[in-house]
Amino acid sequence: MIEVAHDGAIHTLTMAAGENRWNLEFVRAFDAALDTVEAALAKADGPAALVTTATDPKFFSNGLDLAWISALAESDPDGERAAFSVEFMTLMARIITFPIPTIAAVNGHAFGAGMMCALCHDVRIMRADRGFLCANEMQIGFRIP
């Protein structure tokens, strides 16, 4: 789901779950990947950076996992919807305050939560001829916590 690689002081976090839609499992996998990077930083000395990208050639992230969130609208006995909101926003804050420079290499579309993730990085790089950044929550009236 989330792959972590290290090439010297450059750490690469690659979202590898197809369209990289955000649900609770994806948030927790991303957070665990950041734990892996921070553990490597603790053993290293000197400057470093984190690059976040995706394997899907069309999507950096296609936003919220709508099928997952819709299923929770019917029944959510474990409180996953509330947990998602808190954990997702905590993860975005963690990216913003990550202890090394962060770069989002946006290789395709970044919609909704995917765009938010990209914006939380220190620097964003994206091809001018491919992909869109879009806050579609604004268009559908979805409340962002």
N, CA and C atoms as an extended XYZ file, in Angstrom:
435
Properties=species:S:1:pos:R:3:atomname:S:1:resname:S:1:resid:I:1 pbc="F F F"
N         0.827       -1.195        0.000 N   MET     1
C         0.000        0.000        0.000 CA  MET     1
C         0.878        1.268        0.000 C   MET     1
N         1.837        1.336        0.931 N   ILE     2
C         2.790        2.442        0.988 CA  ILE     2
C         4.183        1.828        1.054 C   ILE     2
N         5.009        2.172        0.089 N   GLU     3
C         6.369        1.638        0.050 CA  GLU     3
C         7.338        2.724        0.497 C   GLU     3
N         8.365        2.315        1.253 N   VAL     4
C         9.386        3.254        1.701 CA  VAL     4
C        10.727        2.767        1.193 C   VAL     4
N        11.492        3.667        0.601 N   ALA     5
C        12.837        3.340        0.115 CA  ALA     5
C        13.786        4.436        0.582 C   ALA     5
N        15.039        4.079        0.696 N   HIS     6
C        16.062        5.030        1.115 CA  HIS     6
C        17.216        4.955        0.128 C   HIS     6
N        17.634        6.105       -0.361 N   ASP     7
C        18.820        6.196       -1.208 CA  ASP     7
C        19.711        7.240       -0.563 C   ASP     7
N        20.570        6.775        0.324 N   GLY     8
C        21.360        7.709        1.111 CA  GLY     8
C        20.435        8.499        2.011 C   GLY     8
N        20.514        9.812        1.917 N   ALA     9
C        19.706       10.682        2.768 CA  ALA     9
C        18.351       11.028        2.153 C   ALA     9
N        18.063       10.498        0.962 N   ILE    10
C        16.773       10.743        0.317 CA  ILE    10
C        15.852        9.567        0.611 C   ILE    10
N        14.743        9.875        1.247 N   HIS    11
C        13.748        8.866        1.610 CA  HIS    11
C        12.559        9.052        0.674 C   HIS    11
N        12.107        7.957        0.075 N   THR    12
C        10.986        8.032       -0.862 CA  THR    12
C         9.818        7.225       -0.308 C   THR    12
N         8.693        7.875       -0.202 N   LEU    13
C         7.451        7.246        0.220 CA  LEU    13
C         6.590        7.151       -1.030 C   LEU    13
N         6.274        5.930       -1.457 N   THR    14
C         5.510        5.729       -2.685 CA  THR    14
C         4.149        5.130       -2.355 C   THR    14
N         3.107        5.857       -2.712 N   MET    15
C         1.745        5.347       -2.536 CA  MET    15
C         1.492        4.354       -3.666 C   MET    15
N         1.207        3.110       -3.298 N   ALA    16
C         1.099        2.037       -4.288 CA  ALA    16
C        -0.211        1.263       -4.145 C   ALA    16
N        -1.302        1.991       -3.996 N   ALA    17
C        -2.607        1.350       -3.829 CA  ALA    17
C        -3.557        1.787       -4.943 C   ALA    17
N        -3.107        1.662       -6.171 N   GLY    18
C        -3.953        2.055       -7.309 CA  GLY    18
C        -4.188        3.548       -7.331 C   GLY    18
N        -5.437        3.957       -7.147 N   GLU    19
C        -5.781        5.381       -7.153 CA  GLU    19
C        -5.437        6.065       -5.830 C   GLU    19
N        -4.938        5.304       -4.863 N   ASN    20
C        -4.516        5.846       -3.564 CA  ASN    20
C        -5.626        6.650       -2.894 C   ASN    20
N        -6.758        5.976       -2.754 N   ARG    21
C        -7.906        6.609       -2.100 CA  ARG    21
C        -7.744        6.518       -0.584 C   ARG    21
N        -8.145        7.569        0.089 N   TRP    22
C        -7.943        7.694        1.524 CA  TRP    22
C        -9.072        7.054        2.319 C   TRP    22
N        -8.718        6.071        3.124 N   ASN    23
C        -9.590        5.470        4.122 CA  ASN    23
C        -8.744        5.273        5.375 C   ASN    23
N        -9.301        4.714        6.411 N   LEU    24
C        -8.575        4.588        7.676 CA  LEU    24
C        -7.336        3.709        7.532 C   LEU    24
N        -7.445        2.631        6.780 N   GLU    25
C        -6.294        1.744        6.567 CA  GLU    25
C        -5.161        2.479        5.840 C   GLU    25
N        -5.500        3.280        4.845 N   PHE    26
C        -4.502        4.022        4.076 CA  PHE    26
C        -3.822        5.077        4.962 C   PHE    26
N        -4.612        5.794        5.771 N   VAL    27
C        -4.053        6.795        6.686 CA  VAL    27
C        -3.048        6.128        7.625 C   VAL    27
N        -3.428        4.997        8.186 N   ARG    28
C        -2.547        4.316        9.145 CA  ARG    28
C        -1.298        3.764        8.468 C   ARG    28
N        -1.418        3.307        7.230 N   ALA    29
C        -0.243        2.821        6.494 CA  ALA    29
C         0.703        3.978        6.177 C   ALA    29
N         0.154        5.134        5.807 N   PHE    30
C         0.972        6.311        5.520 CA  PHE    30
C         1.706        6.748        6.785 C   PHE    30
N         0.987        6.773        7.895 N   ASP    31
C         1.581        7.161        9.177 CA  ASP    31
C         2.705        6.200        9.571 C   ASP    31
N         2.487        4.900        9.372 N   ALA    32
C         3.520        3.907        9.674 CA  ALA    32
C         4.741        4.098        8.779 C   ALA    32
N         4.512        4.488        7.534 N   ALA    33
C         5.633        4.754        6.623 CA  ALA    33
C         6.459        5.936        7.126 C   ALA    33
N         5.787        6.961        7.634 N   LEU    34
C         6.517        8.088        8.208 CA  LEU    34
C         7.300        7.668        9.448 C   LEU    34
N         6.739        6.739       10.236 N   ASP    35
C         7.481        6.181       11.377 CA  ASP    35
C         8.775        5.526       10.907 C   ASP    35
N         8.707        4.795        9.800 N   THR    36
C         9.884        4.117        9.237 CA  THR    36
C        10.941        5.140        8.828 C   THR    36
N        10.508        6.213        8.199 N   VAL    37
C        11.450        7.260        7.787 CA  VAL    37
C        12.081        7.903        9.020 C   VAL    37
N        11.269        8.224       10.022 N   GLU    38
C        11.818        8.852       11.229 CA  GLU    38
C        12.789        7.930       11.950 C   GLU    38
N        12.532        6.625       11.946 N   ALA    39
C        13.464        5.679       12.561 CA  ALA    39
C        14.794        5.684       11.824 C   ALA    39
N        14.752        5.783       10.506 N   ALA    40
C        15.986        5.857        9.712 CA  ALA    40
C        16.724        7.160        9.986 C   ALA    40
N        15.984        8.236       10.182 N   LEU    41
C        16.600        9.529       10.476 CA  LEU    41
C        17.345        9.490       11.810 C   LEU    41
N        16.795        8.767       12.773 N   ALA    42
C        17.418        8.682       14.093 CA  ALA    42
C        18.788        8.009       14.030 C   ALA    42
N        18.989        7.156       13.024 N   LYS    43
C        20.255        6.428       12.873 CA  LYS    43
C        21.236        7.163       11.954 C   LYS    43
N        20.776        8.204       11.291 N   ALA    44
C        21.596        8.905       10.300 CA  ALA    44
C        22.094       10.234       10.864 C   ALA    44
N        23.004       10.811       10.132 N   ASP    45
C        23.537       12.103       10.518 CA  ASP    45
C        23.608       12.990        9.285 C   ASP    45
N        23.215       14.222        9.417 N   GLY    46
C        23.301       15.143        8.293 CA  GLY    46
C        21.954       15.416        7.666 C   GLY    46
N        21.967       16.219        6.605 N   PRO    47
C        20.715       16.614        5.954 CA  PRO    47
C        20.047       15.442        5.249 C   PRO    47
N        18.731       15.545        5.134 N   ALA    48
C        17.937       14.505        4.474 CA  ALA    48
C        16.687       15.156        3.893 C   ALA    48
N        15.954       14.396        3.098 N   ALA    49
C        14.693       14.875        2.532 CA  ALA    49
C        13.762       13.695        2.305 C   ALA    49
N        12.468       13.984        2.227 N   LEU    50
C        11.446       12.977        1.955 CA  LEU    50
C        10.711       13.369        0.678 C   LEU    50
N        10.618       12.426       -0.249 N   VAL    51
C         9.862       12.611       -1.486 CA  VAL    51
C         8.663       11.680       -1.437 C   VAL    51
N         7.471       12.214       -1.662 N   THR    52
C         6.260       11.401       -1.712 CA  THR    52
C         5.764       11.384       -3.150 C   THR    52
N         5.482       10.188       -3.662 N   THR    53
C         4.979       10.044       -5.025 CA  THR    53
C         4.034        8.847       -5.069 C   THR    53
N         3.659        8.422       -6.269 N   ALA    54
C         2.717        7.309       -6.431 CA  ALA    54
C         3.120        6.447       -7.620 C   ALA    54
N         2.672        5.198       -7.602 N   THR    55
C         2.985        4.284       -8.702 CA  THR    55
C         2.007        4.424       -9.866 C   THR    55
N         0.774        4.830       -9.585 N   ASP    56
C        -0.235        4.937      -10.633 CA  ASP    56
C         0.123        6.097      -11.563 C   ASP    56
N         0.220        5.859      -12.872 N   PRO    57
C         0.619        6.938      -13.781 CA  PRO    57
C        -0.449        8.027      -13.950 C   PRO    57
N        -1.693        7.733      -13.578 N   LYS    58
C        -2.767        8.702      -13.754 CA  LYS    58
C        -3.084        9.469      -12.477 C   LYS    58
N        -2.918        8.817      -11.312 N   PHE    59
C        -3.332        9.428      -10.050 CA  PHE    59
C        -2.201        9.473       -9.036 C   PHE    59
N        -1.956       10.655       -8.501 N   PHE    60
C        -1.170       10.789       -7.280 CA  PHE    60
C        -2.061       10.279       -6.153 C   PHE    60
N        -3.271       10.809       -6.080 N   SER    61
C        -4.299       10.319       -5.162 CA  SER    61
C        -5.647       10.822       -5.636 C   SER    61
N        -6.592        9.905       -5.709 N   ASN    62
C        -7.937       10.257       -6.177 CA  ASN    62
C        -8.866       10.604       -5.020 C   ASN    62
N        -8.277       10.991       -3.884 N   GLY    63
C        -9.065       11.513       -2.774 CA  GLY    63
C        -9.678       10.464       -1.878 C   GLY    63
N       -10.742       10.857       -1.209 N   LEU    64
C       -11.429       10.029       -0.235 CA  LEU    64
C       -11.976        8.760       -0.881 C   LEU    64
N       -11.879        7.653       -0.157 N   ASP    65
C       -12.432        6.379       -0.601 CA  ASP    65
C       -13.948        6.444       -0.407 C   ASP    65
N       -14.653        6.861       -1.450 N   LEU    66
C       -16.094        7.096       -1.352 CA  LEU    66
C       -16.885        5.827       -1.071 C   LEU    66
N       -16.458        4.701       -1.612 N   ALA    67
C       -17.162        3.436       -1.338 CA  ALA    67
C       -17.061        3.092        0.149 C   ALA    67
N       -15.888        3.285        0.709 N   TRP    68
C       -15.664        2.994        2.128 CA  TRP    68
C       -16.499        3.921        3.011 C   TRP    68
N       -16.438        5.219        2.741 N   ILE    69
C       -17.159        6.182        3.573 CA  ILE    69
C       -18.670        6.014        3.411 C   ILE    69
N       -19.137        5.646        2.221 N   SER    70
C       -20.571        5.414        2.007 CA  SER    70
C       -21.054        4.210        2.786 C   SER    70
N       -20.240        3.162        2.827 N   ALA    71
C       -20.600        1.963        3.598 CA  ALA    71
C       -20.714        2.298        5.082 C   ALA    71
N       -19.890        3.229        5.562 N   LEU    72
C       -19.949        3.617        6.973 CA  LEU    72
C       -21.180        4.442        7.280 C   LEU    72
N       -21.777        5.053        6.258 N   ALA    73
C       -22.986        5.833        6.485 CA  ALA    73
C       -24.129        4.939        6.955 C   ALA    73
N       -24.102        3.683        6.522 N   GLU    74
C       -25.132        2.722        6.918 CA  GLU    74
C       -24.916        2.233        8.346 C   GLU    74
N       -23.683        1.842        8.643 N   SER    75
C       -23.377        1.280        9.955 CA  SER    75
C       -21.896        1.497       10.248 C   SER    75
N       -21.608        2.031       11.391 N   ASP    76
C       -20.222        2.309       11.771 CA  ASP    76
C       -20.026        1.954       13.245 C   ASP    76
N       -20.165        0.654       13.579 N   PRO    77
C       -20.110        0.261       14.996 CA  PRO    77
C       -18.749        0.523       15.658 C   PRO    77
N       -17.688        0.576       14.867 N   ASP    78
C       -16.355        0.785       15.444 CA  ASP    78
C       -15.925        2.253       15.452 C   ASP    78
N       -16.784        3.145       14.981 N   GLY    79
C       -16.464        4.565       14.981 CA  GLY    79
C       -15.353        4.936       14.010 C   GLY    79
N       -15.270        4.198       12.894 N   GLU    80
C       -14.192        4.445       11.930 CA  GLU    80
C       -14.279        5.824       11.275 C   GLU    80
N       -15.483        6.302       11.053 N   ARG    81
C       -15.642        7.606       10.394 CA  ARG    81
C       -15.041        8.717       11.257 C   ARG    81
N       -15.356        8.708       12.553 N   ALA    82
C       -14.801        9.710       13.468 CA  ALA    82
C       -13.299        9.523       13.610 C   ALA    82
N       -12.850        8.280       13.685 N   ALA    83
C       -11.411        8.001       13.796 CA  ALA    83
C       -10.686        8.498       12.557 C   ALA    83
N       -11.296        8.306       11.393 N   PHE    84
C       -10.667        8.767       10.147 CA  PHE    84
C       -10.447       10.272       10.171 C   PHE    84
N       -11.462       11.025       10.531 N   SER    85
C       -11.346       12.485       10.543 CA  SER    85
C       -10.195       12.938       11.434 C   SER    85
N       -10.119       12.398       12.623 N   VAL    86
C        -9.066       12.787       13.564 CA  VAL    86
C        -7.700       12.327       13.063 C   VAL    86
N        -7.599       11.070       12.655 N   GLU    87
C        -6.302       10.525       12.244 CA  GLU    87
C        -5.807       11.139       10.938 C   GLU    87
N        -6.718       11.423       10.009 N   PHE    88
C        -6.307       12.051        8.758 CA  PHE    88
C        -5.747       13.446        9.018 C   PHE    88
N        -6.461       14.254        9.800 N   MET    89
C        -5.992       15.618       10.072 CA  MET    89
C        -4.696       15.599       10.877 C   MET    89
N        -4.553       14.646       11.789 N   THR    90
C        -3.307       14.503       12.548 CA  THR    90
C        -2.163       14.137       11.614 C   THR    90
N        -2.427       13.269       10.646 N   LEU    91
C        -1.408       12.898        9.667 CA  LEU    91
C        -1.002       14.101        8.818 C   LEU    91
N        -1.966       14.901        8.391 N   MET    92
C        -1.630       16.079        7.592 CA  MET    92
C        -0.758       17.043        8.405 C   MET    92
N        -1.089       17.213        9.681 N   ALA    93
C        -0.265       18.066       10.554 CA  ALA    93
C         1.141       17.480       10.698 C   ALA    93
N         1.231       16.169       10.765 N   ARG    94
C         2.545       15.527       10.877 CA  ARG    94
C         3.388       15.793        9.634 C   ARG    94
N         2.774       15.738        8.466 N   ILE    95
C         3.518       16.018        7.232 CA  ILE    95
C         4.000       17.469        7.239 C   ILE    95
N         3.134       18.399        7.631 N   ILE    96
C         3.493       19.813        7.665 CA  ILE    96
C         4.693       20.053        8.582 C   ILE    96
N         4.742       19.339        9.687 N   THR    97
C         5.788       19.565       10.692 CA  THR    97
C         6.888       18.505       10.657 C   THR    97
N         6.965       17.740        9.584 N   PHE    98
C         7.954       16.666        9.516 CA  PHE    98
C         9.356       17.261        9.676 C   PHE    98
N        10.273       16.562       10.359 N   PRO    99
C        11.554       17.159       10.722 CA  PRO    99
C        12.563       17.334        9.588 C   PRO    99
N        12.221       16.933        8.382 N   ILE   100
C        13.092       17.152        7.225 CA  ILE   100
C        12.253       17.753        6.105 C   ILE   100
N        12.885       18.368        5.112 N   PRO   101
C        12.114       18.905        3.987 CA  PRO   101
C        11.327       17.793        3.277 C   PRO   101
N        10.104       18.128        2.881 N   THR   102
C         9.241       17.170        2.199 CA  THR   102
C         8.879       17.701        0.812 C   THR   102
N         8.889       16.789       -0.146 N   ILE   103
C         8.581       17.134       -1.532 CA  ILE   103
C         7.485       16.202       -2.026 C   ILE   103
N         6.407       16.754       -2.551 N   ALA   104
C         5.369       15.946       -3.180 CA  ALA   104
C         5.643       15.951       -4.683 C   ALA   104
N         6.025       14.797       -5.209 N   ALA   105
C         6.225       14.638       -6.652 CA  ALA   105
C         4.898       14.150       -7.216 C   ALA   105
N         4.056       15.098       -7.578 N   VAL   106
C         2.678       14.808       -7.989 CA  VAL   106
C         2.700       14.336       -9.439 C   VAL   106
N         2.566       13.032       -9.621 N   ASN   107
C         2.723       12.407      -10.930 CA  ASN   107
C         1.424       12.316      -11.728 C   ASN   107
N         0.317       12.692      -11.124 N   GLY   108
C        -0.972       12.626      -11.806 CA  GLY   108
C        -1.992       13.436      -11.022 C   GLY   108
N        -3.261       13.152      -11.216 N   HIS   109
C        -4.320       13.889      -10.533 CA  HIS   109
C        -4.183       13.790       -9.018 C   HIS   109
N        -4.472       14.879       -8.342 N   ALA   110
C        -4.540       14.910       -6.882 CA  ALA   110
C        -5.845       15.610       -6.522 C   ALA   110
N        -6.837       14.813       -6.167 N   PHE   111
C        -8.160       15.338       -5.858 CA  PHE   111
C        -8.415       15.280       -4.358 C   PHE   111
N        -9.156       16.222       -3.841 N   GLY   112
C        -9.606       16.212       -2.455 CA  GLY   112
C        -8.490       15.971       -1.458 C   GLY   112
N        -8.590       14.856       -0.739 N   ALA   113
C        -7.599       14.510        0.281 CA  ALA   113
C        -6.207       14.347       -0.324 C   ALA   113
N        -6.147       13.925       -1.581 N   GLY   114
C        -4.854       13.806       -2.252 CA  GLY   114
C        -4.216       15.160       -2.477 C   GLY   114
N        -5.040       16.152       -2.847 N   MET   115
C        -4.521       17.503       -3.006 CA  MET   115
C        -4.090       18.059       -1.656 C   MET   115
N        -4.891       17.792       -0.625 N   MET   116
C        -4.542       18.269        0.715 CA  MET   116
C        -3.198       17.690        1.152 C   MET   116
N        -2.990       16.407        0.893 N   CYS   117
C        -1.720       15.768        1.229 CA  CYS   117
C        -0.566       16.461        0.496 C   CYS   117
N        -0.738       16.704       -0.787 N   ALA   118
C         0.315       17.372       -1.562 CA  ALA   118
C         0.598       18.770       -1.006 C   ALA   118
N        -0.447       19.502       -0.653 N   LEU   119
C        -0.272       20.856       -0.139 CA  LEU   119
C         0.423       20.884        1.218 C   LEU   119
N         0.352       19.797        1.973 N   CYS   120
C         0.995       19.740        3.287 CA  CYS   120
C         2.508       19.557        3.184 C   CYS   120
N         2.995       19.194        2.019 N   HIS   121
C         4.443       19.074        1.809 CA  HIS   121
C         5.052       20.471        1.649 C   HIS   121
N         6.349       20.564        1.915 N   ASP   122
C         7.033       21.851        1.796 CA  ASP   122
C         7.090       22.335        0.349 C   ASP   122
N         7.274       21.397       -0.581 N   VAL   123
C         7.407       21.716       -2.001 CA  VAL   123
C         6.573       20.728       -2.800 C   VAL   123
N         5.938       21.227       -3.859 N   ARG   124
C         5.194       20.369       -4.771 CA  ARG   124
C         5.785       20.519       -6.157 C   ARG   124
N         5.969       19.387       -6.815 N   ILE   125
C         6.458       19.386       -8.196 CA  ILE   125
C         5.448       18.596       -9.009 C   ILE   125
N         5.028       19.177      -10.152 N   MET   126
C         4.028       18.515      -10.981 CA  MET   126
C         4.244       18.911      -12.428 C   MET   126
N         4.041       17.973      -13.313 N   ARG   127
C         4.135       18.287      -14.740 CA  ARG   127
C         3.047       19.278      -15.116 C   ARG   127
N         3.382       20.208      -15.967 N   ALA   128
C         2.401       21.205      -16.404 CA  ALA   128
C         1.385       20.624      -17.381 C   ALA   128
N         1.742       19.526      -18.042 N   ASP   129
C         0.869       18.985      -19.085 CA  ASP   129
C         0.086       17.740      -18.652 C   ASP   129
N         0.140       17.392      -17.372 N   ARG   130
C        -0.538       16.168      -16.956 CA  ARG   130
C        -1.094       16.302      -15.544 C   ARG   130
N        -2.365       16.025      -15.387 N   GLY   131
C        -2.980       15.971      -14.069 CA  GLY   131
C        -3.560       17.299      -13.608 C   GLY   131
N        -4.446       17.185      -12.630 N   PHE   132
C        -5.114       18.342      -12.046 CA  PHE   132
C        -5.039       18.251      -10.531 C   PHE   132
N        -4.998       19.389       -9.883 N   LEU   133
C        -5.200       19.505       -8.442 CA  LEU   133
C        -6.604       20.051       -8.271 C   LEU   133
N        -7.395       19.422       -7.418 N   CYS   134
C        -8.784       19.841       -7.304 CA  CYS   134
C        -9.312       19.585       -5.897 C   CYS   134
N        -9.939       20.613       -5.313 N   ALA   135
C       -10.622       20.470       -4.023 CA  ALA   135
C       -12.101       20.265       -4.309 C   ALA   135
N       -12.449       19.072       -4.757 N   ASN   136
C       -13.830       18.810       -5.162 CA  ASN   136
C       -14.815       18.851       -4.002 C   ASN   136
N       -14.330       18.798       -2.760 N   GLU   137
C       -15.238       18.939       -1.615 CA  GLU   137
C       -15.977       20.264       -1.677 C   GLU   137
N       -15.301       21.283       -2.174 N   MET   138
C       -15.914       22.606       -2.285 CA  MET   138
C       -17.106       22.565       -3.240 C   MET   138
N       -16.995       21.783       -4.302 N   GLN   139
C       -18.062       21.712       -5.307 CA  GLN   139
C       -19.281       20.942       -4.814 C   GLN   139
N       -19.050       19.929       -3.954 N   ILE   140
C       -20.162       19.089       -3.510 CA  ILE   140
C       -20.670       19.448       -2.123 C   ILE   140
N       -20.082       20.491       -1.519 N   GLY   141
C       -20.542       20.936       -0.213 CA  GLY   141
C       -20.128       20.047        0.929 C   GLY   141
N       -19.065       19.281        0.752 N   PHE   142
C       -18.582       18.379        1.790 CA  PHE   142
C       -17.837       19.174        2.851 C   PHE   142
N       -18.191       18.983        4.104 N   ARG   143
C       -17.562       19.726        5.204 CA  ARG   143
C       -16.173       19.174        5.486 C   ARG   143
N       -15.166       20.040        5.454 N   ILE   144
C       -13.792       19.656        5.770 CA  ILE   144
C       -13.542       20.034        7.229 C   ILE   144
N       -13.173       19.053        8.063 N   PRO   145
C       -12.989       19.356        9.497 CA  PRO   145
C       -11.840       20.316        9.735 C   PRO   145
